[in-house]
Amino acid sequence: MTVKKIIFVVGATLALVTAANAADLPRRQPVYVQQQAPIGKMPIGKSPVGKAPIGKAPGPVVSRY
């Protein structure tokens, strides 16, 4: 019975080591082709980042009847 357990543990260890080794193998990756950026077309200053009144309380809520 103990020989059977030892063979089972050795087999499981070998399978684990084989799977870990296969996960570390390098694979060829497709080459990313970067397109030429259009010159002078960057929207600098056009985004809404920094435009909100952060830290300021909103105006008073006034109900009109």
CHARMM-style PDB file with segment names, atoms N, HN, CA, C and O in Angstrom:
ATOM      1  N   MET     1       0.810  -1.190   0.000  1.00  0.00      PROA
ATOM      2  CA  MET     1       0.000   0.000   0.000  1.00  0.00      PROA
ATOM      3  C   MET     1       0.858   1.261   0.000  1.00  0.00      PROA
ATOM      4  O   MET     1       0.497   2.242  -0.650  1.00  0.00      PROA
ATOM      5  N   THR     2       1.971   1.259   0.704  1.00  0.00      PROA
ATOM      6  HN  THR     2       2.264   0.462   1.232  1.00  0.00      PROA
ATOM      7  CA  THR     2       2.813   2.454   0.763  1.00  0.00      PROA
ATOM      8  C   THR     2       3.508   2.697  -0.572  1.00  0.00      PROA
ATOM      9  O   THR     2       3.740   3.848  -0.943  1.00  0.00      PROA
ATOM     10  N   VAL     3       3.842   1.638  -1.296  1.00  0.00      PROA
ATOM     11  HN  VAL     3       3.653   0.704  -0.994  1.00  0.00      PROA
ATOM     12  CA  VAL     3       4.482   1.808  -2.602  1.00  0.00      PROA
ATOM     13  C   VAL     3       3.502   2.476  -3.561  1.00  0.00      PROA
ATOM     14  O   VAL     3       3.890   3.313  -4.377  1.00  0.00      PROA
ATOM     15  N   LYS     4       2.257   2.108  -3.458  1.00  0.00      PROA
ATOM     16  HN  LYS     4       1.941   1.428  -2.796  1.00  0.00      PROA
ATOM     17  CA  LYS     4       1.231   2.710  -4.310  1.00  0.00      PROA
ATOM     18  C   LYS     4       1.086   4.209  -4.006  1.00  0.00      PROA
ATOM     19  O   LYS     4       0.939   5.016  -4.924  1.00  0.00      PROA
ATOM     20  N   LYS     5       1.128   4.579  -2.719  1.00  0.00      PROA
ATOM     21  HN  LYS     5       1.247   3.923  -1.974  1.00  0.00      PROA
ATOM     22  CA  LYS     5       1.043   5.992  -2.342  1.00  0.00      PROA
ATOM     23  C   LYS     5       2.261   6.763  -2.844  1.00  0.00      PROA
ATOM     24  O   LYS     5       2.130   7.885  -3.333  1.00  0.00      PROA
ATOM     25  N   ILE     6       3.435   6.168  -2.725  1.00  0.00      PROA
ATOM     26  HN  ILE     6       3.542   5.256  -2.327  1.00  0.00      PROA
ATOM     27  CA  ILE     6       4.666   6.829  -3.167  1.00  0.00      PROA
ATOM     28  C   ILE     6       4.628   7.051  -4.675  1.00  0.00      PROA
ATOM     29  O   ILE     6       5.003   8.123  -5.151  1.00  0.00      PROA
ATOM     30  N   ILE     7       4.187   6.063  -5.421  1.00  0.00      PROA
ATOM     31  HN  ILE     7       3.883   5.193  -5.035  1.00  0.00      PROA
ATOM     32  CA  ILE     7       4.103   6.206  -6.874  1.00  0.00      PROA
ATOM     33  C   ILE     7       3.083   7.291  -7.243  1.00  0.00      PROA
ATOM     34  O   ILE     7       3.302   8.057  -8.181  1.00  0.00      PROA
ATOM     35  N   PHE     8       1.987   7.351  -6.515  1.00  0.00      PROA
ATOM     36  HN  PHE     8       1.809   6.729  -5.753  1.00  0.00      PROA
ATOM     37  CA  PHE     8       0.968   8.362  -6.770  1.00  0.00      PROA
ATOM     38  C   PHE     8       1.514   9.769  -6.495  1.00  0.00      PROA
ATOM     39  O   PHE     8       1.292  10.684  -7.288  1.00  0.00      PROA
ATOM     40  N   VAL     9       2.223   9.943  -5.378  1.00  0.00      PROA
ATOM     41  HN  VAL     9       2.403   9.200  -4.733  1.00  0.00      PROA
ATOM     42  CA  VAL     9       2.791  11.244  -5.019  1.00  0.00      PROA
ATOM     43  C   VAL     9       3.863  11.661  -6.021  1.00  0.00      PROA
ATOM     44  O   VAL     9       3.927  12.826  -6.414  1.00  0.00      PROA
ATOM     45  N   VAL    10       4.704  10.713  -6.436  1.00  0.00      PROA
ATOM     46  HN  VAL    10       4.651   9.767  -6.117  1.00  0.00      PROA
ATOM     47  CA  VAL    10       5.745  11.025  -7.418  1.00  0.00      PROA
ATOM     48  C   VAL    10       5.110  11.413  -8.756  1.00  0.00      PROA
ATOM     49  O   VAL    10       5.576  12.344  -9.414  1.00  0.00      PROA
ATOM     50  N   GLY    11       4.073  10.721  -9.153  1.00  0.00      PROA
ATOM     51  HN  GLY    11       3.695   9.965  -8.619  1.00  0.00      PROA
ATOM     52  CA  GLY    11       3.384  11.052 -10.406  1.00  0.00      PROA
ATOM     53  C   GLY    11       2.729  12.423 -10.358  1.00  0.00      PROA
ATOM     54  O   GLY    11       2.800  13.183 -11.323  1.00  0.00      PROA
ATOM     55  N   ALA    12       2.086  12.743  -9.230  1.00  0.00      PROA
ATOM     56  HN  ALA    12       2.027  12.125  -8.446  1.00  0.00      PROA
ATOM     57  CA  ALA    12       1.455  14.048  -9.089  1.00  0.00      PROA
ATOM     58  C   ALA    12       2.498  15.168  -9.080  1.00  0.00      PROA
ATOM     59  O   ALA    12       2.286  16.231  -9.664  1.00  0.00      PROA
ATOM     60  N   THR    13       3.621  14.917  -8.416  1.00  0.00      PROA
ATOM     61  HN  THR    13       3.794  14.053  -7.942  1.00  0.00      PROA
ATOM     62  CA  THR    13       4.691  15.906  -8.388  1.00  0.00      PROA
ATOM     63  C   THR    13       5.277  16.115  -9.777  1.00  0.00      PROA
ATOM     64  O   THR    13       5.552  17.247 -10.173  1.00  0.00      PROA
ATOM     65  N   LEU    14       5.467  15.040 -10.509  1.00  0.00      PROA
ATOM     66  HN  LEU    14       5.243  14.120 -10.188  1.00  0.00      PROA
ATOM     67  CA  LEU    14       5.993  15.139 -11.869  1.00  0.00      PROA
ATOM     68  C   LEU    14       5.023  15.901 -12.770  1.00  0.00      PROA
ATOM     69  O   LEU    14       5.449  16.710 -13.595  1.00  0.00      PROA
ATOM     70  N   ALA    15       3.731  15.651 -12.618  1.00  0.00      PROA
ATOM     71  HN  ALA    15       3.384  14.994 -11.948  1.00  0.00      PROA
ATOM     72  CA  ALA    15       2.735  16.373 -13.413  1.00  0.00      PROA
ATOM     73  C   ALA    15       2.739  17.858 -13.069  1.00  0.00      PROA
ATOM     74  O   ALA    15       2.627  18.696 -13.964  1.00  0.00      PROA
ATOM     75  N   LEU    16       2.865  18.195 -11.793  1.00  0.00      PROA
ATOM     76  HN  LEU    16       2.956  17.514 -11.067  1.00  0.00      PROA
ATOM     77  CA  LEU    16       2.891  19.589 -11.372  1.00  0.00      PROA
ATOM     78  C   LEU    16       4.124  20.308 -11.907  1.00  0.00      PROA
ATOM     79  O   LEU    16       4.036  21.437 -12.391  1.00  0.00      PROA
ATOM     80  N   VAL    17       5.272  19.644 -11.816  1.00  0.00      PROA
ATOM     81  HN  VAL    17       5.343  18.727 -11.423  1.00  0.00      PROA
ATOM     82  CA  VAL    17       6.513  20.244 -12.312  1.00  0.00      PROA
ATOM     83  C   VAL    17       6.453  20.417 -13.828  1.00  0.00      PROA
ATOM     84  O   VAL    17       6.923  21.425 -14.356  1.00  0.00      PROA
ATOM     85  N   THR    18       5.881  19.447 -14.526  1.00  0.00      PROA
ATOM     86  HN  THR    18       5.499  18.628 -14.097  1.00  0.00      PROA
ATOM     87  CA  THR    18       5.767  19.540 -15.981  1.00  0.00      PROA
ATOM     88  C   THR    18       4.853  20.694 -16.378  1.00  0.00      PROA
ATOM     89  O   THR    18       5.171  21.441 -17.303  1.00  0.00      PROA
ATOM     90  N   ALA    19       3.728  20.849 -15.696  1.00  0.00      PROA
ATOM     91  HN  ALA    19       3.469  20.242 -14.944  1.00  0.00      PROA
ATOM     92  CA  ALA    19       2.804  21.942 -16.005  1.00  0.00      PROA
ATOM     93  C   ALA    19       3.433  23.300 -15.699  1.00  0.00      PROA
ATOM     94  O   ALA    19       3.247  24.252 -16.456  1.00  0.00      PROA
ATOM     95  N   ALA    20       4.173  23.396 -14.601  1.00  0.00      PROA
ATOM     96  HN  ALA    20       4.325  22.622 -13.985  1.00  0.00      PROA
ATOM     97  CA  ALA    20       4.822  24.660 -14.259  1.00  0.00      PROA
ATOM     98  C   ALA    20       5.916  24.999 -15.258  1.00  0.00      PROA
ATOM     99  O   ALA    20       6.104  26.163 -15.609  1.00  0.00      PROA
ATOM    100  N   ASN    21       6.632  23.990 -15.713  1.00  0.00      PROA
ATOM    101  HN  ASN    21       6.480  23.044 -15.428  1.00  0.00      PROA
ATOM    102  CA  ASN    21       7.686  24.221 -16.705  1.00  0.00      PROA
ATOM    103  C   ASN    21       7.078  24.649 -18.033  1.00  0.00      PROA
ATOM    104  O   ASN    21       7.626  25.524 -18.703  1.00  0.00      PROA
ATOM    105  N   ALA    22       5.964  24.053 -18.427  1.00  0.00      PROA
ATOM    106  HN  ALA    22       5.519  23.342 -17.883  1.00  0.00      PROA
ATOM    107  CA  ALA    22       5.323  24.408 -19.692  1.00  0.00      PROA
ATOM    108  C   ALA    22       4.757  25.823 -19.631  1.00  0.00      PROA
ATOM    109  O   ALA    22       4.700  26.505 -20.654  1.00  0.00      PROA
ATOM    110  N   ALA    23       4.341  26.271 -18.462  1.00  0.00      PROA
ATOM    111  HN  ALA    23       4.387  25.717 -17.631  1.00  0.00      PROA
ATOM    112  CA  ALA    23       3.805  27.622 -18.334  1.00  0.00      PROA
ATOM    113  C   ALA    23       4.905  28.666 -18.468  1.00  0.00      PROA
ATOM    114  O   ALA    23       4.619  29.806 -18.835  1.00  0.00      PROA
ATOM    115  N   ASP    24       6.146  28.312 -18.183  1.00  0.00      PROA
ATOM    116  HN  ASP    24       6.378  27.386 -17.885  1.00  0.00      PROA
ATOM    117  CA  ASP    24       7.258  29.253 -18.259  1.00  0.00      PROA
ATOM    118  C   ASP    24       7.917  29.289 -19.627  1.00  0.00      PROA
ATOM    119  O   ASP    24       8.818  30.099 -19.846  1.00  0.00      PROA
ATOM    120  N   LEU    25       7.506  28.450 -20.541  1.00  0.00      PROA
ATOM    121  HN  LEU    25       6.774  27.791 -20.364  1.00  0.00      PROA
ATOM    122  CA  LEU    25       8.142  28.446 -21.858  1.00  0.00      PROA
ATOM    123  C   LEU    25       7.780  29.722 -22.616  1.00  0.00      PROA
ATOM    124  O   LEU    25       6.630  30.161 -22.583  1.00  0.00      PROA
ATOM    125  N   PRO    26       8.749  30.312 -23.291  1.00  0.00      PROA
ATOM    126  CA  PRO    26       8.437  31.523 -24.059  1.00  0.00      PROA
ATOM    127  C   PRO    26       7.621  31.182 -25.297  1.00  0.00      PROA
ATOM    128  O   PRO    26       7.829  30.149 -25.933  1.00  0.00      PROA
ATOM    129  N   ARG    27       6.694  32.064 -25.623  1.00  0.00      PROA
ATOM    130  HN  ARG    27       6.525  32.904 -25.106  1.00  0.00      PROA
ATOM    131  CA  ARG    27       5.869  31.882 -26.816  1.00  0.00      PROA
ATOM    132  C   ARG    27       6.053  33.081 -27.721  1.00  0.00      PROA
ATOM    133  O   ARG    27       6.285  34.194 -27.247  1.00  0.00      PROA
ATOM    134  N   ARG    28       5.953  32.863 -29.003  1.00  0.00      PROA
ATOM    135  HN  ARG    28       5.765  31.959 -29.388  1.00  0.00      PROA
ATOM    136  CA  ARG    28       6.052  33.971 -29.947  1.00  0.00      PROA
ATOM    137  C   ARG    28       4.788  34.811 -29.853  1.00  0.00      PROA
ATOM    138  O   ARG    28       3.676  34.283 -29.871  1.00  0.00      PROA
ATOM    139  N   GLN    29       4.966  36.110 -29.753  1.00  0.00      PROA
ATOM    140  HN  GLN    29       5.869  36.539 -29.738  1.00  0.00      PROA
ATOM    141  CA  GLN    29       3.858  37.038 -29.670  1.00  0.00      PROA
ATOM    142  C   GLN    29       3.742  37.784 -30.993  1.00  0.00      PROA
ATOM    143  O   GLN    29       4.753  38.045 -31.645  1.00  0.00      PROA
ATOM    144  N   PRO    30       2.522  38.131 -31.398  1.00  0.00      PROA
ATOM    145  CA  PRO    30       2.391  38.902 -32.633  1.00  0.00      PROA
ATOM    146  C   PRO    30       3.009  40.281 -32.461  1.00  0.00      PROA
ATOM    147  O   PRO    30       2.953  40.873 -31.383  1.00  0.00      PROA
ATOM    148  N   VAL    31       3.586  40.772 -33.517  1.00  0.00      PROA
ATOM    149  HN  VAL    31       3.631  40.292 -34.393  1.00  0.00      PROA
ATOM    150  CA  VAL    31       4.244  42.071 -33.485  1.00  0.00      PROA
ATOM    151  C   VAL    31       3.181  43.150 -33.584  1.00  0.00      PROA
ATOM    152  O   VAL    31       2.346  43.133 -34.489  1.00  0.00      PROA
ATOM    153  N   TYR    32       3.218  44.083 -32.653  1.00  0.00      PROA
ATOM    154  HN  TYR    32       3.896  44.097 -31.918  1.00  0.00      PROA
ATOM    155  CA  TYR    32       2.258  45.188 -32.633  1.00  0.00      PROA
ATOM    156  C   TYR    32       2.753  46.247 -33.597  1.00  0.00      PROA
ATOM    157  O   TYR    32       3.854  46.775 -33.440  1.00  0.00      PROA
ATOM    158  N   VAL    33       1.942  46.555 -34.592  1.00  0.00      PROA
ATOM    159  HN  VAL    33       1.047  46.126 -34.719  1.00  0.00      PROA
ATOM    160  CA  VAL    33       2.294  47.575 -35.564  1.00  0.00      PROA
ATOM    161  C   VAL    33       1.654  48.881 -35.130  1.00  0.00      PROA
ATOM    162  O   VAL    33       0.431  49.018 -35.116  1.00  0.00      PROA
ATOM    163  N   GLN    34       2.492  49.827 -34.780  1.00  0.00      PROA
ATOM    164  HN  GLN    34       3.486  49.716 -34.791  1.00  0.00      PROA
ATOM    165  CA  GLN    34       1.999  51.100 -34.303  1.00  0.00      PROA
ATOM    166  C   GLN    34       1.835  52.042 -35.488  1.00  0.00      PROA
ATOM    167  O   GLN    34       2.744  52.200 -36.303  1.00  0.00      PROA
ATOM    168  N   GLN    35       0.668  52.663 -35.572  1.00  0.00      PROA
ATOM    169  HN  GLN    35      -0.070  52.535 -34.910  1.00  0.00      PROA
ATOM    170  CA  GLN    35       0.420  53.582 -36.663  1.00  0.00      PROA
ATOM    171  C   GLN    35       1.092  54.916 -36.375  1.00  0.00      PROA
ATOM    172  O   GLN    35       1.328  55.275 -35.222  1.00  0.00      PROA
ATOM    173  N   GLN    36       1.392  55.632 -37.431  1.00  0.00      PROA
ATOM    174  HN  GLN    36       1.200  55.340 -38.368  1.00  0.00      PROA
ATOM    175  CA  GLN    36       2.008  56.943 -37.282  1.00  0.00      PROA
ATOM    176  C   GLN    36       0.999  57.909 -36.665  1.00  0.00      PROA
ATOM    177  O   GLN    36      -0.134  58.018 -37.133  1.00  0.00      PROA
ATOM    178  N   ALA    37       1.412  58.597 -35.629  1.00  0.00      PROA
ATOM    179  HN  ALA    37       2.332  58.509 -35.249  1.00  0.00      PROA
ATOM    180  CA  ALA    37       0.525  59.545 -34.959  1.00  0.00      PROA
ATOM    181  C   ALA    37       0.353  60.782 -35.834  1.00  0.00      PROA
ATOM    182  O   ALA    37       1.316  61.280 -36.417  1.00  0.00      PROA
ATOM    183  N   PRO    38      -0.875  61.268 -35.918  1.00  0.00      PROA
ATOM    184  CA  PRO    38      -1.056  62.486 -36.715  1.00  0.00      PROA
ATOM    185  C   PRO    38      -0.393  63.676 -36.023  1.00  0.00      PROA
ATOM    186  O   PRO    38      -0.562  63.876 -34.820  1.00  0.00      PROA
ATOM    187  N   ILE    39       0.341  64.445 -36.772  1.00  0.00      PROA
ATOM    188  HN  ILE    39       0.478  64.282 -37.749  1.00  0.00      PROA
ATOM    189  CA  ILE    39       1.081  65.573 -36.221  1.00  0.00      PROA
ATOM    190  C   ILE    39       0.134  66.766 -36.060  1.00  0.00      PROA
ATOM    191  O   ILE    39      -0.591  67.112 -36.993  1.00  0.00      PROA
ATOM    192  N   GLY    40       0.139  67.382 -34.901  1.00  0.00      PROA
ATOM    193  HN  GLY    40       0.728  67.100 -34.144  1.00  0.00      PROA
ATOM    194  CA  GLY    40      -0.646  68.575 -34.666  1.00  0.00      PROA
ATOM    195  C   GLY    40      -2.112  68.314 -34.406  1.00  0.00      PROA
ATOM    196  O   GLY    40      -2.921  69.235 -34.512  1.00  0.00      PROA
ATOM    197  N   LYS    41      -2.477  67.105 -34.073  1.00  0.00      PROA
ATOM    198  HN  LYS    41      -1.820  66.357 -33.987  1.00  0.00      PROA
ATOM    199  CA  LYS    41      -3.885  66.785 -33.865  1.00  0.00      PROA
ATOM    200  C   LYS    41      -4.190  66.366 -32.432  1.00  0.00      PROA
ATOM    201  O   LYS    41      -5.283  65.870 -32.162  1.00  0.00      PROA
ATOM    202  N   MET    42      -3.265  66.550 -31.522  1.00  0.00      PROA
ATOM    203  HN  MET    42      -2.377  66.953 -31.741  1.00  0.00      PROA
ATOM    204  CA  MET    42      -3.505  66.137 -30.150  1.00  0.00      PROA
ATOM    205  C   MET    42      -4.478  67.098 -29.481  1.00  0.00      PROA
ATOM    206  O   MET    42      -4.293  68.312 -29.562  1.00  0.00      PROA
ATOM    207  N   PRO    43      -5.516  66.578 -28.819  1.00  0.00      PROA
ATOM    208  CA  PRO    43      -6.501  67.448 -28.170  1.00  0.00      PROA
ATOM    209  C   PRO    43      -6.030  67.913 -26.796  1.00  0.00      PROA
ATOM    210  O   PRO    43      -6.662  67.599 -25.788  1.00  0.00      PROA
ATOM    211  N   ILE    44      -4.943  68.647 -26.748  1.00  0.00      PROA
ATOM    212  HN  ILE    44      -4.430  68.902 -27.568  1.00  0.00      PROA
ATOM    213  CA  ILE    44      -4.393  69.098 -25.472  1.00  0.00      PROA
ATOM    214  C   ILE    44      -5.274  70.221 -24.934  1.00  0.00      PROA
ATOM    215  O   ILE    44      -5.537  71.196 -25.638  1.00  0.00      PROA
ATOM    216  N   GLY    45      -5.727  70.088 -23.703  1.00  0.00      PROA
ATOM    217  HN  GLY    45      -5.513  69.296 -23.131  1.00  0.00      PROA
ATOM    218  CA  GLY    45      -6.556  71.088 -23.075  1.00  0.00      PROA
ATOM    219  C   GLY    45      -8.026  70.966 -23.420  1.00  0.00      PROA
ATOM    220  O   GLY    45      -8.817  71.821 -23.023  1.00  0.00      PROA
ATOM    221  N   LYS    46      -8.414  69.940 -24.140  1.00  0.00      PROA
ATOM    222  HN  LYS    46      -7.771  69.245 -24.462  1.00  0.00      PROA
ATOM    223  CA  LYS    46      -9.807  69.791 -24.543  1.00  0.00      PROA
ATOM    224  C   LYS    46     -10.574  68.824 -23.641  1.00  0.00      PROA
ATOM    225  O   LYS    46     -11.798  68.738 -23.743  1.00  0.00      PROA
ATOM    226  N   SER    47      -9.894  68.108 -22.778  1.00  0.00      PROA
ATOM    227  HN  SER    47      -8.900  68.178 -22.695  1.00  0.00      PROA
ATOM    228  CA  SER    47     -10.577  67.124 -21.946  1.00  0.00      PROA
ATOM    229  C   SER    47     -11.183  67.815 -20.723  1.00  0.00      PROA
ATOM    230  O   SER    47     -10.715  68.882 -20.326  1.00  0.00      PROA
ATOM    231  N   PRO    48     -12.215  67.223 -20.122  1.00  0.00      PROA
ATOM    232  CA  PRO    48     -12.846  67.848 -18.961  1.00  0.00      PROA
ATOM    233  C   PRO    48     -12.101  67.623 -17.652  1.00  0.00      PROA
ATOM    234  O   PRO    48     -12.645  67.907 -16.585  1.00  0.00      PROA
ATOM    235  N   VAL    49     -10.869  67.120 -17.704  1.00  0.00      PROA
ATOM    236  HN  VAL    49     -10.427  66.889 -18.571  1.00  0.00      PROA
ATOM    237  CA  VAL    49     -10.124  66.873 -16.478  1.00  0.00      PROA
ATOM    238  C   VAL    49      -9.710  68.211 -15.877  1.00  0.00      PROA
ATOM    239  O   VAL    49      -9.101  69.037 -16.557  1.00  0.00      PROA
ATOM    240  N   GLY    50     -10.031  68.421 -14.634  1.00  0.00      PROA
ATOM    241  HN  GLY    50     -10.526  67.750 -14.082  1.00  0.00      PROA
ATOM    242  CA  GLY    50      -9.658  69.643 -13.941  1.00  0.00      PROA
ATOM    243  C   GLY    50     -10.627  70.789 -14.161  1.00  0.00      PROA
ATOM    244  O   GLY    50     -10.351  71.903 -13.716  1.00  0.00      PROA
ATOM    245  N   LYS    51     -11.724  70.568 -14.813  1.00  0.00      PROA
ATOM    246  HN  LYS    51     -11.948  69.663 -15.174  1.00  0.00      PROA
ATOM    247  CA  LYS    51     -12.682  71.644 -15.084  1.00  0.00      PROA
ATOM    248  C   LYS    51     -13.777  71.728 -14.028  1.00  0.00      PROA
ATOM    249  O   LYS    51     -14.453  72.751 -13.922  1.00  0.00      PROA
ATOM    250  N   ALA    52     -13.959  70.666 -13.246  1.00  0.00      PROA
ATOM    251  HN  ALA    52     -13.410  69.835 -13.332  1.00  0.00      PROA
ATOM    252  CA  ALA    52     -15.037  70.646 -12.258  1.00  0.00      PROA
ATOM    253  C   ALA    52     -14.626  71.445 -11.019  1.00  0.00      PROA
ATOM    254  O   ALA    52     -13.443  71.491 -10.683  1.00  0.00      PROA
ATOM    255  N   PRO    53     -15.573  72.065 -10.345  1.00  0.00      PROA
ATOM    256  CA  PRO    53     -15.243  72.820  -9.126  1.00  0.00      PROA
ATOM    257  C   PRO    53     -15.079  71.887  -7.933  1.00  0.00      PROA
ATOM    258  O   PRO    53     -15.965  71.805  -7.083  1.00  0.00      PROA
ATOM    259  N   ILE    54     -13.977  71.199  -7.865  1.00  0.00      PROA
ATOM    260  HN  ILE    54     -13.257  71.265  -8.556  1.00  0.00      PROA
ATOM    261  CA  ILE    54     -13.741  70.232  -6.798  1.00  0.00      PROA
ATOM    262  C   ILE    54     -13.375  70.990  -5.527  1.00  0.00      PROA
ATOM    263  O   ILE    54     -12.514  71.870  -5.547  1.00  0.00      PROA
ATOM    264  N   GLY    55     -14.019  70.651  -4.445  1.00  0.00      PROA
ATOM    265  HN  GLY    55     -14.718  69.936  -4.428  1.00  0.00      PROA
ATOM    266  CA  GLY    55     -13.730  71.285  -3.176  1.00  0.00      PROA
ATOM    267  C   GLY    55     -14.631  72.469  -2.882  1.00  0.00      PROA
ATOM    268  O   GLY    55     -14.597  73.002  -1.773  1.00  0.00      PROA
ATOM    269  N   LYS    56     -15.425  72.887  -3.830  1.00  0.00      PROA
ATOM    270  HN  LYS    56     -15.452  72.454  -4.731  1.00  0.00      PROA
ATOM    271  CA  LYS    56     -16.336  74.011  -3.615  1.00  0.00      PROA
ATOM    272  C   LYS    56     -17.743  73.463  -3.396  1.00  0.00      PROA
ATOM    273  O   LYS    56     -18.158  72.503  -4.045  1.00  0.00      PROA
ATOM    274  N   ALA    57     -18.448  74.074  -2.495  1.00  0.00      PROA
ATOM    275  HN  ALA    57     -18.111  74.853  -1.967  1.00  0.00      PROA
ATOM    276  CA  ALA    57     -19.810  73.634  -2.201  1.00  0.00      PROA
ATOM    277  C   ALA    57     -20.726  74.032  -3.354  1.00  0.00      PROA
ATOM    278  O   ALA    57     -20.544  75.093  -3.950  1.00  0.00      PROA
ATOM    279  N   PRO    58     -21.697  73.200  -3.668  1.00  0.00      PROA
ATOM    280  CA  PRO    58     -22.631  73.598  -4.730  1.00  0.00      PROA
ATOM    281  C   PRO    58     -23.476  74.786  -4.276  1.00  0.00      PROA
ATOM    282  O   PRO    58     -23.577  75.084  -3.086  1.00  0.00      PROA
ATOM    283  N   GLY    59     -24.071  75.443  -5.245  1.00  0.00      PROA
ATOM    284  HN  GLY    59     -23.989  75.200  -6.212  1.00  0.00      PROA
ATOM    285  CA  GLY    59     -24.896  76.608  -4.934  1.00  0.00      PROA
ATOM    286  C   GLY    59     -26.108  76.227  -4.114  1.00  0.00      PROA
ATOM    287  O   GLY    59     -26.452  75.049  -4.022  1.00  0.00      PROA
ATOM    288  N   PRO    60     -26.762  77.214  -3.514  1.00  0.00      PROA
ATOM    289  CA  PRO    60     -27.934  76.919  -2.680  1.00  0.00      PROA
ATOM    290  C   PRO    60     -29.086  76.399  -3.532  1.00  0.00      PROA
ATOM    291  O   PRO    60     -29.295  76.838  -4.663  1.00  0.00      PROA
ATOM    292  N   VAL    61     -29.825  75.459  -2.964  1.00  0.00      PROA
ATOM    293  HN  VAL    61     -29.656  75.102  -2.045  1.00  0.00      PROA
ATOM    294  CA  VAL    61     -30.988  74.914  -3.665  1.00  0.00      PROA
ATOM    295  C   VAL    61     -32.169  75.815  -3.369  1.00  0.00      PROA
ATOM    296  O   VAL    61     -32.591  75.941  -2.219  1.00  0.00      PROA
ATOM    297  N   VAL    62     -32.698  76.436  -4.395  1.00  0.00      PROA
ATOM    298  HN  VAL    62     -32.355  76.334  -5.328  1.00  0.00      PROA
ATOM    299  CA  VAL    62     -33.817  77.351  -4.239  1.00  0.00      PROA
ATOM    300  C   VAL    62     -34.988  76.782  -4.994  1.00  0.00      PROA
ATOM    301  O   VAL    62     -34.891  76.495  -6.187  1.00  0.00      PROA
ATOM    302  N   SER    63     -36.110  76.616  -4.289  1.00  0.00      PROA
ATOM    303  HN  SER    63     -36.188  76.849  -3.320  1.00  0.00      PROA
ATOM    304  CA  SER    63     -37.295  76.115  -4.967  1.00  0.00      PROA
ATOM    305  C   SER    63     -38.152  77.296  -5.386  1.00  0.00      PROA
ATOM    306  O   SER    63     -38.341  78.242  -4.621  1.00  0.00      PROA
ATOM    307  N   ARG    64     -38.660  77.237  -6.584  1.00  0.00      PROA
ATOM    308  HN  ARG    64     -38.507  76.469  -7.205  1.00  0.00      PROA
ATOM    309  CA  ARG    64     -39.508  78.299  -7.101  1.00  0.00      PROA
ATOM    310  C   ARG    64     -40.932  77.787  -7.207  1.00  0.00      PROA
ATOM    311  O   ARG    64     -41.176  76.701  -7.732  1.00  0.00      PROA
ATOM    312  N   TYR    65     -41.856  78.567  -6.713  1.00  0.00      PROA
ATOM    313  HN  TYR    65     -41.658  79.449  -6.286  1.00  0.00      PROA
ATOM    314  CA  TYR    65     -43.270  78.161  -6.763  1.00  0.00      PROA
ATOM    315  C   TYR    65     -43.989  78.900  -7.839  1.00  0.00      PROA
ATOM    316  OT1 TYR    65     -45.187  78.694  -8.034  1.00  0.00      PROA
TER     317      TYR     65
END
